[in-house]
Amino acid sequence: MYGYIYKTTNLINGKIYIGQHKSQVFDRDYHGSGKLIRRAFEKYGIENFKTELLKWCETRSDINKYEKIYIHIYHSNDLAVGYNISKGGDGGDTFSGLTDDEKEHRRKKMKMSMSGRIVINNGEIEKYVKSNELQHYLESGYTEGYLHTLERDKIRSNARKQFFQKHPDFRNDGMFKKGSSGFTGHHTEETKEKIRQKLVGTKQSEETRKLKSQLLKERYANGWQNPMRGKEPYNKGERGIWMWVTDGINNIRLRITDDIPDGYHRGRTITRITL
């Protein structure tokens, strides 16, 4: 079980709040954490609110979907009816309407609350726990790390793409080259050199070499053919005999001793096809 959808009602004026709570048990004392509902707690007193369970949800996608549905059904994002700010499914908007100082205070508070927390999952749900709670959960069938599903990984990937499309200047200016439409995602020469220096002299472990050898033998046994068989290798000896050069659009493969044509530089441009 991932969590549940609940409804909190103000017993004085009848206004309601629809929310989601990631928990294995229904907590009657949890009334919500939205900006408007918290202000209502301060004004009317939390004892004048009651919370009821609306629906249990198995997955994150379900809890987001049904939160939207119930907010739509109850019209709780109508300020005359309820305390919801958004249409749901996004965890709520906890920053809109705050001053810069309030936003900074909120960020620090969130950072401190998550400091030292470890993410774990049991194959169905994931949660953050403190380090002194970790062993208990590991013995209960949990493992460290995020819960990965095809649907979830696709959502994360699309979210990252949309974010960087809207905020092209968010990426590290020192690591990535900048193009006409924002950061290209290609490392600068300085970053490439730092990566190269870090890898110089590193060797694969004996275990890794044996594993690669075993995988290749299995591939050959299943009919796989090396595409470079019978061809002159791209890289031969310490420095190699081949190199790629590009003008940013076209790629040319030359010998290492050849002159690089005007307008070209070493490297290769990869064209990414978006499906």
Helices and strands as residue ranges (DSSP letters): E 3-10, E 16-21, H 35-44, G 46-48, E 49-57, H 60-74, H 100-114, E 118-121, E 126-129, G 131-133, H 134-139, E 143-144, H 150-166, E 176-179, E 182-187, H 189-199, H 206-221, E 242-246, E 251-255, E 265-266
